[in-house]
Amino acid sequence: MSEESKVRDVVDAVAGVAKAVPIYQDAVQPAAQEIGKALQTVAKTVHVALAPVSALVWGYEQIKDFVSTKVADRLKNVPPENIVTPKPNVAGPALESLRYTGHEHTLSDLYANLLAASMDRKTANEAHPAFVEIIKQLTPDEARLLVRLASAGPNPLINVRSEYNDAVEGKSGGSTILVNYSLLGIEAGVEFDDLTPSYIDNVCRLGLAEIPPMSEYTSPGVYDAVEQSEVIQALVIQIESDPERKCALERRVLNLSELGKQFSRVCIQQKT
């Protein structure tokens, strides 16, 4: 049986069912009409909400302009003999991804740097195909955080724990109240600083950064600004308002991984 015959049979069967149950039509029709009106209202609302998104999706001309401006600018100091055709498994997915992220300048900058690196004979081998997928899984705020991590300087983190005082008989241990708190988001200029701990989780999940266990900075004063911040001090007061509890601050370190350092060289650091 052909596909066309199968479709016709299904249509005929549905029509037959509709004719076989006319008794329900009058009862269902008013409710169906109301549902139809409601669905039309929702459809219009959805259309209005999605309209700006369709305007943000880039077409061929916008991507062409992007390559001839942003990417070309990053290659302006590269000798013409060193400019090579990029690998398709890097350039193809990168250009396709620009259709949906080109309007986000923070992310499009990463793509521009990646494409430029893939077209420079000296850096093409470091332009890993996985970097396209990594950028696709980053928010603009996470890209800003990575730019901050790529700069020189310490990256201190604090975990806040609520624990029982040693003097409390029969009770011990505690619970973690706040994980991976830092001032890195503020320093990076993120839009949603309260989400910085989850941003850190994601860049670690992507293999770009790591929090080595049992590691902390030993230089004096590195953790002072974080520990004296309003957020941490408020938690200390809250926890220690319970006479049975004490606040313990665990110091941690956030580092770029080796993959993160390579990502930084290729996608963050612009050519000079």
KETI-240710 format. One line per 4 residues: number of its first residue (from 1); their letters; for each residue x, y, z of N, C-alpha, C, O. Coordinates in steps of 0.2 Angstrom, whole numbers, plus 5000, padded with zeros to 4 digits. Example, Ala and Ser with C-alpha at 12.3 -4.5 7.8 and 13.67 -1.06 7.14 Angstrom:
REM residues 2
1 = AS = 5066/4972/5039/5062/4978/5039/5066/4984/5039/5071/4983/5042 | 5064/4989/5035/5068/4995/5036/5064/5000/5039/5067/5006/5040
This chain:
REM residues 272
1 = MSEE = 5004/4994/5000/5000/5000/5000/5004/5006/5000/5009/5007/5004 | 5003/5011/4996/5007/5017/4995/5005/5022/5001/5000/5021/5005 | 5010/5027/5002/5009/5031/5008/5003/5035/5006/4999/5037/5011 | 5001/5037/5000/4995/5041/4999/4989/5037/5000/4984/5040/5003
5 = SKVR = 4989/5031/4999/4983/5027/5001/4982/5026/5008/4977/5026/5011 | 4988/5026/5012/4987/5025/5019/4984/5032/5022/4980/5031/5026 | 4987/5037/5020/4984/5044/5022/4977/5044/5020/4973/5047/5025 | 4975/5042/5014/4968/5043/5012/4963/5038/5017/4958/5040/5019
9 = DVVD = 4966/5032/5019/4962/5028/5023/4961/5031/5030/4956/5030/5033 | 4966/5034/5032/4966/5038/5039/4961/5043/5039/4957/5044/5043 | 4961/5047/5034/4956/5053/5033/4949/5050/5033/4944/5053/5036 | 4948/5045/5029/4941/5042/5028/4939/5039/5035/4933/5040/5036
13 = AVAG = 4943/5036/5038/4942/5033/5045/4939/5038/5050/4935/5038/5054 | 4943/5044/5050/4941/5050/5054/4935/5052/5052/4931/5054/5057 | 4933/5053/5046/4927/5056/5043/4921/5051/5045/4916/5053/5047 | 4923/5045/5045/4918/5040/5047/4916/5040/5054/4910/5040/5056
17 = VAKA = 4921/5041/5058/4920/5042/5066/4915/5048/5067/4911/5048/5071 | 4917/5053/5064/4913/5060/5064/4906/5059/5063/4902/5062/5066 | 4905/5055/5057/4898/5054/5055/4894/5049/5060/4888/5050/5061 | 4898/5045/5063/4895/5040/5067/4893/5042/5074/4889/5039/5078
21 = VPIY = 4895/5048/5076/4894/5051/5083/4891/5058/5083/4893/5062/5086 | 4885/5059/5078/4883/5066/5078/4879/5068/5084/4878/5074/5086 | 4877/5063/5088/4873/5064/5095/4877/5069/5099/4874/5072/5103 | 4884/5069/5099/4888/5073/5104/4889/5080/5101/4891/5084/5105
25 = QDAV = 4888/5081/5095/4890/5087/5092/4887/5093/5095/4890/5098/5097 | 4880/5093/5096/4877/5099/5099/4879/5100/5107/4880/5106/5109 | 4881/5095/5110/4883/5095/5117/4890/5098/5118/4892/5102/5122 | 4894/5096/5113/4901/5098/5113/4902/5105/5110/4907/5108/5112
29 = QPAA = 4898/5106/5105/4900/5112/5101/4901/5119/5105/4906/5122/5104 | 4896/5120/5110/4898/5127/5114/4904/5127/5117/4908/5132/5117 | 4906/5121/5121/4912/5121/5124/4918/5121/5119/4923/5124/5121 | 4917/5118/5113/4923/5118/5108/4924/5125/5106/4929/5127/5105
33 = QEIG = 4918/5129/5105/4919/5136/5103/4923/5140/5108/4927/5144/5106 | 4921/5139/5114/4925/5143/5119/4932/5141/5120/4936/5145/5120 | 4933/5134/5119/4940/5132/5119/4944/5135/5113/4950/5137/5113 | 4940/5135/5107/4943/5138/5101/4945/5145/5102/4950/5148/5100
37 = KALQ = 4940/5149/5105/4942/5156/5106/4948/5157/5111/4952/5161/5110 | 4948/5153/5116/4954/5153/5121/4960/5152/5117/4965/5155/5118 | 4960/5147/5113/4966/5145/5109/4968/5150/5104/4974/5152/5103 | 4963/5154/5101/4965/5159/5097/4969/5165/5101/4973/5168/5098
41 = TVAK = 4966/5166/5107/4969/5171/5111/4976/5170/5113/4981/5174/5112 | 4977/5163/5115/4984/5161/5116/4989/5161/5110/4994/5163/5111 | 4986/5159/5104/4990/5159/5098/4992/5166/5097/4998/5167/5095 | 4988/5171/5097/4990/5178/5096/4995/5180/5101/5000/5184/5099
45 = TVHV = 4994/5179/5107/4999/5181/5112/5006/5178/5111/5011/5181/5111 | 5006/5171/5109/5012/5168/5107/5015/5171/5101/5021/5172/5101 | 5011/5173/5096/5014/5176/5090/5017/5183/5092/5023/5184/5089 | 5014/5187/5096/5017/5193/5098/5023/5192/5102/5028/5196/5101
49 = ALAP = 5023/5187/5106/5029/5186/5110/5035/5183/5106/5041/5185/5108 | 5034/5179/5101/5039/5177/5097/5041/5181/5091/5047/5180/5088 | 5037/5186/5090/5039/5191/5084/5046/5194/5085/5050/5194/5080 | 5048/5196/5091/5055/5199/5091/5060/5194/5090/5066/5196/5088
53 = VSAL = 5059/5188/5092/5064/5182/5091/5065/5181/5084/5071/5181/5082 | 5060/5181/5080/5061/5180/5073/5065/5185/5070/5069/5184/5065 | 5064/5191/5072/5068/5197/5070/5076/5197/5072/5080/5199/5068 | 5077/5193/5077/5084/5192/5079/5088/5186/5076/5094/5186/5076
57 = VWGY = 5084/5182/5073/5088/5176/5069/5091/5179/5063/5088/5182/5058 | 5098/5178/5062/5101/5181/5057/5100/5177/5050/5099/5171/5050 | 5101/5181/5045/5101/5178/5038/5107/5178/5035/5112/5180/5038 | 5108/5176/5029/5114/5175/5025/5118/5182/5025/5124/5182/5026
61 = EQIK = 5114/5187/5024/5117/5194/5023/5121/5196/5029/5126/5199/5029 | 5117/5195/5035/5120/5197/5042/5126/5193/5043/5131/5196/5046 | 5126/5187/5042/5132/5183/5043/5138/5185/5039/5144/5185/5041 | 5136/5186/5032/5141/5188/5028/5144/5195/5030/5151/5196/5030
65 = DFVS = 5140/5200/5033/5143/5206/5035/5147/5205/5041/5152/5208/5042 | 5145/5200/5045/5149/5198/5052/5156/5196/5050/5161/5198/5053 | 5156/5191/5045/5163/5189/5043/5167/5194/5040/5173/5194/5041 | 5164/5198/5036/5168/5204/5032/5170/5209/5037/5174/5214/5035
69 = TKVA = 5167/5210/5043/5169/5215/5048/5172/5212/5054/5178/5213/5055 | 5169/5209/5058/5172/5206/5064/5177/5202/5063/5183/5202/5066 | 5176/5196/5059/5182/5191/5058/5187/5194/5054/5193/5193/5056 | 5186/5198/5049/5191/5201/5045/5196/5206/5050/5202/5207/5049
73 = DRLK = 5192/5210/5054/5196/5214/5059/5201/5210/5063/5206/5213/5064 | 5199/5204/5065/5204/5200/5069/5209/5197/5065/5214/5195/5068 | 5209/5197/5059/5214/5195/5054/5218/5200/5051/5222/5199/5047 | 5217/5206/5053/5220/5212/5049/5228/5212/5050/5231/5214/5045
77 = NVPP = 5230/5209/5055/5238/5209/5056/5241/5203/5055/5247/5202/5056 | 5237/5198/5052/5240/5191/5050/5242/5192/5043/5238/5194/5038 | 5248/5190/5041/5251/5190/5034/5246/5186/5030/5244/5181/5032 | 5244/5189/5024/5240/5185/5019/5242/5178/5018/5238/5174/5017
81 = ENIV = 5248/5177/5018/5251/5170/5016/5249/5165/5022/5249/5159/5021 | 5247/5168/5028/5246/5163/5034/5238/5162/5034/5236/5159/5039 | 5234/5166/5030/5227/5165/5031/5225/5159/5026/5226/5158/5020 | 5222/5154/5030/5220/5148/5027/5212/5146/5027/5209/5150/5031
85 = TPKP = 5210/5142/5023/5203/5140/5023/5202/5136/5030/5205/5131/5031 | 5197/5138/5034/5196/5135/5040/5193/5128/5039/5190/5126/5034 | 5194/5124/5044/5191/5117/5044/5183/5117/5044/5180/5121/5048 | 5180/5113/5040/5173/5114/5039/5169/5112/5046/5164/5115/5047
89 = NVAG = 5172/5107/5050/5169/5105/5056/5170/5111/5062/5167/5110/5067 | 5173/5116/5060/5173/5122/5064/5169/5128/5062/5165/5130/5065 | 5171/5130/5055/5168/5135/5052/5160/5134/5051/5156/5139/5052 | 5159/5128/5048/5151/5127/5047/5147/5128/5053/5142/5132/5053
93 = PALE = 5148/5124/5058/5144/5124/5064/5144/5131/5067/5139/5134/5070 | 5150/5135/5067/5150/5141/5070/5146/5146/5066/5142/5150/5069 | 5146/5146/5060/5142/5151/5056/5135/5149/5056/5131/5154/5057 | 5133/5143/5057/5126/5141/5058/5124/5143/5065/5118/5146/5065
97 = SLRY = 5128/5143/5070/5126/5145/5077/5125/5152/5077/5121/5155/5081 | 5128/5156/5073/5128/5163/5073/5120/5166/5071/5118/5171/5073 | 5117/5161/5067/5110/5163/5066/5106/5165/5072/5101/5169/5072 | 5107/5161/5077/5103/5162/5083/5107/5166/5089/5103/5168/5094
101 = TGHE = 5113/5167/5088/5117/5170/5094/5120/5177/5091/5124/5180/5095 | 5120/5178/5085/5124/5184/5082/5122/5190/5086/5126/5195/5086 | 5115/5191/5088/5113/5197/5091/5116/5198/5098/5116/5204/5101 | 5119/5193/5101/5122/5193/5108/5130/5195/5107/5133/5190/5105
105 = HTLS = 5131/5201/5108/5138/5203/5106/5144/5199/5110/5149/5198/5107 | 5142/5197/5116/5147/5194/5120/5149/5187/5117/5154/5185/5117 | 5143/5184/5114/5144/5177/5112/5147/5177/5104/5151/5173/5102 | 5145/5182/5101/5147/5183/5094/5154/5185/5094/5158/5183/5089
109 = DLYA = 5157/5188/5099/5164/5190/5099/5168/5183/5100/5173/5182/5097 | 5165/5178/5104/5169/5172/5104/5169/5168/5098/5174/5165/5096 | 5163/5168/5094/5163/5165/5087/5168/5169/5083/5172/5165/5079 | 5168/5175/5083/5173/5179/5078/5180/5177/5080/5184/5176/5075
113 = NLLA = 5182/5177/5086/5189/5175/5088/5190/5167/5086/5196/5166/5084 | 5185/5163/5087/5186/5156/5085/5187/5155/5077/5192/5152/5075 | 5183/5159/5073/5184/5159/5066/5190/5161/5064/5194/5159/5059 | 5192/5167/5067/5199/5170/5065/5205/5165/5067/5209/5165/5063
117 = ASMD = 5204/5162/5073/5210/5157/5074/5210/5152/5070/5215/5149/5068 | 5204/5149/5067/5204/5143/5063/5206/5145/5056/5208/5141/5052 | 5207/5152/5054/5209/5154/5048/5217/5156/5048/5219/5158/5043 | 5220/5156/5054/5227/5158/5054/5231/5152/5055/5230/5147/5059
121 = RKTA = 5236/5151/5050/5240/5145/5050/5243/5143/5057/5244/5137/5059 | 5245/5149/5060/5248/5148/5067/5244/5145/5072/5246/5142/5077 | 5237/5146/5072/5233/5145/5077/5228/5140/5076/5224/5138/5080 | 5227/5138/5069/5222/5134/5067/5221/5127/5070/5216/5124/5072
125 = NEAH = 5227/5124/5073/5227/5118/5076/5224/5118/5083/5222/5113/5086 | 5224/5124/5086/5221/5125/5092/5213/5126/5092/5210/5126/5097 | 5210/5128/5086/5203/5129/5085/5199/5123/5086/5198/5120/5080 | 5198/5120/5091/5195/5114/5092/5187/5114/5090/5184/5119/5092
129 = PAFV = 5185/5109/5087/5178/5109/5085/5173/5109/5090/5168/5112/5090 | 5175/5106/5096/5171/5106/5102/5169/5113/5105/5165/5114/5108 | 5174/5118/5103/5173/5125/5105/5166/5128/5103/5163/5132/5106 | 5164/5126/5097/5157/5128/5094/5152/5126/5099/5147/5130/5101
133 = EIIK = 5152/5120/5101/5147/5117/5105/5147/5120/5112/5142/5121/5115 | 5153/5121/5114/5154/5125/5121/5151/5132/5121/5147/5133/5126 | 5152/5136/5116/5149/5142/5115/5142/5142/5115/5138/5146/5118 | 5139/5137/5112/5132/5136/5111/5129/5135/5118/5123/5137/5119
137 = QLTP = 5132/5132/5123/5130/5131/5129/5132/5136/5135/5131/5135/5141 | 5134/5142/5132/5135/5147/5137/5130/5153/5136/5128/5154/5131 | 5129/5156/5142/5125/5162/5142/5130/5168/5141/5136/5167/5142 | 5127/5174/5139/5131/5180/5139/5135/5181/5145/5141/5183/5145
141 = DEAR = 5132/5180/5151/5135/5181/5157/5140/5176/5159/5146/5178/5161 | 5140/5170/5156/5145/5165/5157/5151/5167/5153/5157/5166/5155 | 5150/5170/5147/5155/5172/5143/5159/5178/5146/5165/5178/5146 | 5155/5182/5149/5159/5188/5153/5163/5185/5159/5168/5187/5160
145 = LLVR = 5160/5180/5162/5164/5177/5168/5170/5174/5165/5175/5174/5168 | 5170/5170/5159/5176/5167/5156/5181/5172/5154/5187/5171/5155 | 5179/5178/5152/5184/5183/5150/5187/5186/5157/5193/5187/5157 | 5183/5186/5162/5186/5188/5169/5191/5183/5171/5197/5184/5173
149 = LASA = 5190/5176/5170/5194/5171/5173/5200/5171/5168/5206/5168/5171 | 5200/5173/5162/5206/5173/5158/5211/5178/5159/5217/5178/5157 | 5209/5183/5163/5213/5188/5165/5218/5186/5171/5216/5181/5175 | 5223/5190/5172/5227/5188/5178/5224/5190/5185/5220/5194/5185
153 = GPNP = 5226/5186/5190/5223/5187/5197/5220/5181/5200/5218/5177/5196 | 5219/5181/5206/5216/5176/5210/5209/5175/5209/5205/5181/5207 | 5206/5169/5210/5198/5168/5209/5196/5165/5215/5194/5159/5215 | 5195/5169/5221/5193/5165/5227/5186/5164/5227/5182/5168/5225
157 = LINV = 5184/5158/5230/5177/5156/5231/5176/5155/5239/5181/5153/5242 | 5170/5155/5241/5168/5154/5248/5162/5149/5248/5157/5151/5245 | 5163/5144/5252/5157/5140/5254/5155/5142/5261/5159/5143/5266 | 5148/5143/5263/5146/5144/5269/5143/5138/5272/5138/5136/5269
161 = RSEY = 5145/5136/5278/5142/5131/5282/5139/5133/5288/5142/5137/5292 | 5134/5130/5290/5131/5131/5297/5132/5124/5301/5130/5119/5299 | 5136/5125/5306/5138/5119/5310/5136/5120/5318/5135/5125/5320 | 5135/5114/5321/5134/5114/5328/5140/5116/5332/5146/5114/5330
165 = NDAV = 5139/5120/5337/5145/5122/5342/5148/5116/5345/5144/5111/5346 | 5154/5115/5346/5157/5110/5349/5154/5108/5356/5154/5103/5359 | 5151/5113/5359/5149/5113/5366/5142/5110/5366/5139/5108/5372 | 5138/5109/5361/5132/5106/5360/5132/5099/5361/5134/5095/5356
169 = EGKS = 5129/5096/5366/5130/5089/5368/5125/5085/5363/5119/5087/5363 | 5128/5080/5361/5124/5075/5357/5123/5077/5350/5119/5074/5346 | 5125/5083/5348/5124/5085/5341/5131/5087/5338/5135/5090/5341 | 5131/5085/5331/5137/5087/5328/5136/5088/5320/5130/5086/5318
173 = GGST = 5141/5090/5316/5140/5091/5309/5136/5097/5307/5136/5102/5312 | 5134/5098/5301/5131/5104/5299/5129/5103/5292/5128/5097/5289 | 5127/5109/5289/5125/5109/5282/5128/5115/5278/5129/5120/5281 | 5128/5114/5272/5131/5119/5267/5125/5124/5265/5120/5122/5263
177 = ILVN = 5126/5130/5267/5121/5135/5266/5122/5139/5259/5117/5140/5255 | 5128/5140/5257/5129/5143/5251/5136/5141/5248/5141/5139/5251 | 5136/5139/5241/5141/5136/5238/5144/5141/5232/5140/5144/5229 | 5151/5141/5232/5154/5145/5227/5152/5152/5226/5151/5155/5221
181 = YSLL = 5152/5155/5232/5151/5162/5232/5157/5166/5231/5162/5164/5233 | 5156/5171/5227/5162/5175/5225/5160/5182/5223/5154/5184/5222 | 5165/5186/5221/5164/5193/5218/5166/5193/5211/5166/5198/5208 | 5167/5187/5208/5169/5187/5201/5164/5189/5196/5165/5192/5191
185 = GIEA = 5157/5188/5198/5152/5190/5194/5152/5198/5193/5151/5201/5188 | 5152/5201/5199/5153/5208/5199/5159/5211/5195/5158/5216/5191 | 5164/5208/5196/5170/5210/5193/5170/5209/5185/5173/5213/5181 | 5166/5204/5183/5165/5202/5176/5160/5207/5173/5159/5207/5167
189 = GVEF = 5156/5210/5177/5150/5214/5175/5144/5210/5172/5141/5212/5167 | 5143/5205/5175/5137/5200/5173/5131/5204/5175/5130/5209/5179 | 5125/5202/5171/5119/5205/5172/5115/5203/5178/5112/5206/5182 | 5116/5196/5180/5113/5193/5185/5118/5190/5190/5120/5184/5190
193 = DDLT = 5120/5194/5195/5126/5192/5199/5123/5186/5204/5128/5182/5205 | 5117/5186/5205/5115/5181/5210/5115/5174/5207/5115/5169/5210 | 5116/5174/5200/5117/5167/5197/5124/5165/5196/5125/5160/5193 | 5129/5169/5198/5136/5168/5197/5138/5161/5200/5141/5157/5196
197 = PSYI = 5135/5158/5206/5137/5151/5207/5135/5146/5202/5139/5141/5201 | 5129/5147/5199/5127/5142/5194/5131/5143/5188/5132/5138/5184 | 5133/5149/5186/5138/5150/5180/5144/5146/5181/5147/5143/5177 | 5147/5147/5188/5153/5143/5189/5152/5136/5188/5156/5132/5186
201 = DNVC = 5146/5133/5191/5144/5126/5190/5145/5124/5182/5147/5119/5180 | 5142/5128/5178/5141/5127/5171/5148/5127/5167/5150/5122/5163 | 5152/5132/5169/5159/5132/5166/5163/5126/5168/5167/5124/5164 | 5162/5124/5174/5166/5118/5176/5163/5112/5173/5167/5107/5171
205 = RLGL = 5156/5111/5172/5153/5106/5169/5156/5105/5162/5157/5100/5159 | 5157/5111/5158/5159/5111/5151/5167/5109/5151/5169/5109/5146 | 5170/5109/5157/5177/5107/5157/5182/5113/5156/5188/5112/5155 | 5179/5119/5156/5183/5125/5155/5186/5127/5162/5192/5131/5162
209 = AEIP = 5184/5125/5168/5186/5127/5174/5186/5122/5179/5182/5117/5178 | 5189/5122/5185/5189/5117/5190/5190/5120/5197/5193/5126/5197 | 5188/5117/5202/5189/5119/5209/5193/5113/5212/5189/5108/5214 | 5199/5114/5212/5203/5108/5215/5201/5107/5223/5200/5112/5226
213 = PMSE = 5200/5101/5225/5198/5099/5232/5204/5101/5236/5210/5100/5234 | 5202/5103/5242/5207/5105/5247/5212/5110/5245/5218/5110/5247 | 5210/5115/5241/5215/5120/5239/5212/5127/5241/5206/5128/5240 | 5217/5131/5243/5215/5138/5244/5221/5143/5243/5227/5140/5244
217 = YTSP = 5220/5149/5242/5226/5154/5242/5229/5155/5249/5225/5155/5254 | 5235/5155/5249/5239/5157/5255/5241/5164/5256/5243/5166/5261 | 5241/5168/5251/5243/5175/5251/5238/5178/5256/5232/5177/5255 | 5241/5183/5260/5236/5186/5265/5232/5191/5261/5234/5195/5256
221 = GVYD = 5225/5191/5263/5221/5196/5261/5217/5194/5255/5212/5198/5252 | 5218/5188/5252/5215/5186/5245/5207/5186/5246/5203/5187/5242 | 5205/5183/5252/5198/5181/5253/5195/5187/5257/5189/5187/5258 | 5198/5192/5259/5195/5198/5263/5189/5201/5260/5184/5201/5264
225 = AVEQ = 5189/5203/5254/5184/5206/5251/5178/5202/5251/5172/5204/5252 | 5179/5195/5249/5173/5191/5249/5170/5189/5255/5164/5190/5256 | 5174/5188/5260/5172/5186/5267/5168/5192/5270/5164/5191/5275 | 5170/5198/5269/5168/5204/5272/5162/5207/5268/5159/5212/5269
229 = SEVI = 5160/5204/5262/5154/5206/5258/5148/5206/5262/5147/5202/5267 | 5143/5210/5260/5136/5210/5264/5133/5203/5264/5130/5201/5269 | 5133/5199/5258/5130/5193/5258/5133/5188/5263/5129/5185/5267 | 5139/5188/5264/5142/5183/5268/5141/5185/5275/5140/5181/5280
233 = QALV = 5142/5192/5277/5141/5194/5284/5134/5193/5286/5133/5192/5292 | 5129/5194/5282/5122/5193/5283/5121/5186/5285/5117/5184/5290 | 5124/5181/5281/5123/5174/5283/5126/5172/5290/5124/5168/5293 | 5132/5175/5291/5136/5174/5297/5131/5176/5303/5130/5172/5308
237 = IQIE = 5128/5182/5303/5123/5184/5308/5117/5180/5309/5115/5178/5314 | 5115/5178/5303/5109/5173/5303/5110/5167/5306/5106/5164/5311 | 5116/5164/5304/5117/5157/5307/5119/5157/5315/5117/5153/5319 | 5123/5162/5317/5125/5163/5324/5120/5166/5328/5121/5167/5334
241 = SDPE = 5114/5168/5325/5109/5170/5330/5106/5164/5334/5102/5165/5339 | 5107/5158/5331/5105/5152/5335/5111/5150/5339/5117/5149/5337 | 5110/5150/5346/5116/5149/5351/5119/5142/5350/5125/5141/5352 | 5116/5137/5347/5118/5131/5345/5123/5130/5339/5126/5125/5338
245 = RKCA = 5123/5136/5335/5126/5135/5329/5132/5140/5328/5132/5145/5332 | 5136/5138/5324/5142/5143/5322/5143/5143/5314/5140/5138/5311 | 5146/5148/5312/5147/5148/5304/5154/5147/5303/5158/5149/5306 | 5154/5142/5298/5161/5140/5295/5162/5142/5288/5157/5141/5284
249 = LERR = 5167/5146/5286/5168/5148/5280/5174/5144/5276/5179/5143/5279 | 5172/5140/5271/5177/5136/5268/5180/5140/5262/5176/5142/5257 | 5186/5140/5261/5190/5144/5256/5191/5139/5250/5194/5134/5251 | 5190/5141/5244/5191/5137/5238/5194/5141/5233/5195/5148/5233
253 = VLNL = 5196/5138/5228/5200/5141/5222/5197/5139/5215/5195/5133/5214 | 5196/5144/5211/5193/5142/5204/5198/5144/5199/5201/5149/5199 | 5200/5138/5195/5205/5139/5190/5203/5137/5183/5198/5133/5183 | 5205/5140/5178/5204/5138/5171/5207/5131/5171/5213/5130/5173
257 = SELG = 5204/5126/5167/5207/5120/5166/5212/5120/5160/5212/5126/5157 | 5215/5115/5158/5219/5116/5152/5215/5117/5146/5217/5121/5142 | 5209/5114/5146/5205/5115/5140/5202/5122/5140/5202/5126/5135 | 5201/5125/5146/5199/5132/5147/5204/5137/5145/5203/5142/5142
261 = KQFS = 5211/5135/5146/5216/5139/5144/5217/5140/5136/5218/5145/5133 | 5216/5134/5133/5216/5133/5126/5210/5137/5123/5210/5141/5118 | 5204/5136/5126/5198/5140/5124/5199/5148/5125/5197/5152/5120 | 5202/5150/5130/5204/5157/5131/5209/5159/5126/5207/5165/5123
265 = RVCI = 5214/5156/5124/5218/5158/5119/5215/5158/5112/5217/5163/5108 | 5210/5154/5111/5207/5154/5104/5201/5159/5104/5200/5162/5099 | 5197/5158/5109/5190/5162/5108/5190/5168/5112/5185/5172/5111 | 5194/5170/5117/5194/5176/5121/5199/5181/5119/5198/5187/5118
269 = QQKT = 5205/5178/5119/5211/5183/5117/5211/5185/5110/5212/5181/5106 | 5210/5191/5109/5210/5194/5102/5217/5194/5099/5222/5195/5103 | 5218/5193/5092/5224/5194/5089/5227/5201/5089/5223/5206/5088 | 5233/5202/5090/5236/5209/5090/5241/5209/5084/5244/5215/5083
